[in-house]
């Protein structure tokens, strides 16, 4: 179906945000999408902070964005905004690096006080980068994400159902966007 780039903007190696994304990646893959995971924390800090557009890791990340039909962007919320690590990467992508893409914004945080971070901090940046369609995002409380001793993630039932719906809507939007150009080509 579609190629999905799943981007974790968390700086933590034990991040609930990254685990949530990998959990949702499984659902997208089961729906037939090719899913590519990108943990921004694995990109060398000197490339991100030094704004080294030519660094191989930055070039590779930009190529992954260009190749994707859809992008899932996940971030922990810090100070009512998305992570600085995610911002560092987005700043190094082309101005319209999301042009033509369907995007699903996701955020995690410790308090419902940060629930609007998606709409007031992340969505405007994604929009300014030319995203064709930004589907309804979702904020998940940290307390609703449990990590087992083996590292597996369990999402509380209510949020799990809501996340499944959001991911399914994203998948549907990807499918409908892919069908339009093909259908238009046949009609011509």
C-alpha positions as CSV (number, residue, x, y, z in Angstrom):
1,X,0.0,0.0,0.0
2,X,1.9,3.0,1.3
3,X,5.3,3.7,2.7
4,X,5.1,5.2,6.2
5,X,7.9,6.9,8.0
6,X,7.4,6.6,11.8
7,X,9.4,9.3,13.5
8,X,10.1,9.4,17.3
9,X,11.3,12.8,18.6
10,X,12.1,11.5,22.0
11,X,15.7,11.9,23.3
12,X,15.3,8.9,25.7
13,X,16.5,5.4,24.8
14,X,13.7,4.0,27.1
15,X,11.1,6.4,25.8
16,X,7.4,5.5,26.1
17,X,6.8,7.7,23.0
18,X,9.1,5.5,20.9
19,X,7.6,2.4,22.3
20,X,4.1,3.7,21.5
21,X,5.2,4.4,17.9
22,X,6.7,1.0,17.5
23,X,3.5,-0.5,18.9
24,X,1.4,1.5,16.3
25,X,3.9,0.6,13.5
26,X,2.8,-3.0,14.0
27,X,-0.8,-2.1,13.3
28,X,0.1,-0.1,10.2
29,X,2.3,-3.0,8.9
30,X,-0.6,-5.4,9.5
31,X,-2.7,-3.2,7.3
32,X,-0.2,-3.7,4.5
33,X,1.9,-0.6,4.8
34,X,5.7,-0.6,4.6
35,X,6.8,1.1,7.9
36,X,10.2,2.6,8.4
37,X,11.1,3.6,11.9
38,X,13.3,6.7,12.6
39,X,14.4,7.5,16.1
40,X,15.8,11.0,15.9
41,X,18.0,10.4,18.9
42,X,20.1,8.0,16.8
43,X,21.2,10.9,14.5
44,X,24.5,12.3,15.6
45,X,24.1,15.3,17.9
46,X,26.9,17.2,16.1
47,X,24.9,16.9,12.8
48,X,21.7,18.1,14.4
49,X,23.0,20.9,16.5
50,X,25.6,22.0,14.0
51,X,23.0,22.2,11.3
52,X,25.1,20.0,9.0
53,X,22.8,19.6,6.1
54,X,25.4,17.5,4.3
55,X,26.0,15.0,7.1
56,X,25.2,11.5,5.8
57,X,22.7,10.9,8.6
58,X,20.8,14.1,7.8
59,X,20.9,13.4,4.1
60,X,19.5,9.9,4.8
61,X,16.8,11.2,7.1
62,X,15.7,13.7,4.4
63,X,15.6,10.9,1.8
64,X,13.4,8.8,4.1
65,X,11.0,11.8,4.4
66,X,11.0,12.2,0.6
67,X,10.3,8.5,0.0
68,X,7.4,8.3,2.5
69,X,3.8,8.6,1.4
70,X,2.8,9.2,5.0
71,X,4.6,10.3,8.2
72,X,3.7,9.5,11.8
73,X,5.4,12.1,14.1
74,X,5.6,11.2,17.8
75,X,7.0,13.4,20.5
76,X,7.0,13.7,24.2
77,X,5.6,17.1,25.3
78,X,8.1,19.3,27.2
79,X,7.1,22.8,28.3
80,X,3.9,22.6,26.3
81,X,5.7,21.9,23.0
82,X,7.2,19.1,21.0
83,X,10.8,18.1,21.8
84,X,13.8,20.2,20.9
85,X,15.3,17.1,19.3
86,X,12.4,16.8,16.9
87,X,12.6,20.5,16.2
88,X,16.3,20.1,15.4
89,X,15.5,17.5,12.7
90,X,12.5,19.4,11.2
91,X,14.7,22.5,10.9
92,X,17.2,20.6,8.7
93,X,14.6,19.2,6.3
94,X,13.7,21.1,3.1
95,X,11.1,23.9,3.7
96,X,8.4,21.7,2.0
97,X,9.7,18.4,3.2
98,X,6.2,17.2,3.9
99,X,4.7,18.3,0.6
100,X,2.1,15.8,-0.6
101,X,2.4,13.7,2.6
102,X,-0.4,12.6,4.9
103,X,0.8,13.2,8.5
104,X,-0.3,11.8,11.9
105,X,0.9,13.8,14.9
106,X,1.1,12.0,18.2
107,X,2.2,13.2,21.6
108,X,2.7,11.8,25.1
109,X,2.9,13.7,28.3
110,X,2.4,13.6,32.0
111,X,-0.6,15.9,32.3
112,X,-3.7,16.8,30.3
113,X,-2.4,20.4,30.6
114,X,-0.3,19.6,27.5
115,X,-3.0,18.1,25.4
116,X,-3.2,21.1,23.1
117,X,0.5,20.9,22.2
118,X,-0.3,19.0,19.1
119,X,-2.7,21.6,17.7
120,X,-0.8,24.7,18.9
121,X,2.8,23.7,18.6
122,X,3.3,20.7,16.3
123,X,0.5,21.1,13.7
124,X,1.5,24.6,12.6
125,X,5.1,23.4,11.9
126,X,3.8,20.3,10.0
127,X,1.5,22.5,8.0
128,X,4.2,25.0,7.2
129,X,6.3,22.2,5.8
130,X,3.6,21.6,3.2
131,X,1.8,18.5,4.6
132,X,-1.1,17.7,2.2
133,X,-3.3,16.3,5.0
134,X,-2.7,16.3,8.7
135,X,-5.1,13.8,10.2
136,X,-6.5,14.1,13.7
137,X,-3.7,13.7,16.2
138,X,-3.7,12.0,19.6
139,X,-2.3,12.8,23.0
140,X,-1.6,9.9,25.4
141,X,-1.0,10.3,29.0
142,X,2.2,8.6,30.3
143,X,0.1,6.9,33.0
144,X,-1.8,5.1,30.2
145,X,1.4,3.5,28.8
146,X,2.8,0.6,30.8
147,X,6.2,-1.0,29.9
148,X,6.6,-4.6,31.0
149,X,9.8,-6.1,32.3
150,X,10.4,-7.5,28.8
151,X,10.0,-4.1,27.2
152,X,6.6,-4.7,25.7
153,X,4.1,-1.8,25.8
154,X,0.6,-2.1,27.1
155,X,-1.8,0.8,26.4
156,X,-4.8,1.3,28.8
157,X,-8.0,0.1,27.1
158,X,-9.7,3.5,26.5
159,X,-6.6,5.2,25.0
160,X,-5.8,1.9,23.1
161,X,-9.2,2.1,21.4
162,X,-8.8,5.8,20.6
163,X,-5.3,5.2,19.2
164,X,-6.5,2.3,17.0
165,X,-9.2,4.6,15.5
166,X,-6.7,7.4,14.9
167,X,-4.2,5.0,13.2
168,X,-7.0,3.5,11.1
169,X,-8.1,6.9,10.0
170,X,-4.5,7.7,9.0
171,X,-4.3,4.4,7.1
172,X,-7.5,5.2,5.4
173,X,-6.3,8.7,4.4
174,X,-3.2,7.1,3.0
175,X,-5.2,4.7,0.9
176,X,-7.5,7.3,-0.4
177,X,-4.7,9.6,-1.4
178,X,-2.9,6.8,-3.2
179,X,-6.0,5.8,-5.1
180,X,-6.8,9.3,-6.4
181,X,-3.8,9.7,-8.7
182,X,-4.2,6.2,-10.2
183,X,-7.9,6.7,-10.7
184,X,-7.3,10.1,-12.4
185,X,-4.7,8.4,-14.7
186,X,-7.2,5.8,-15.8
187,X,-9.9,8.4,-16.5
188,X,-7.6,10.4,-18.8
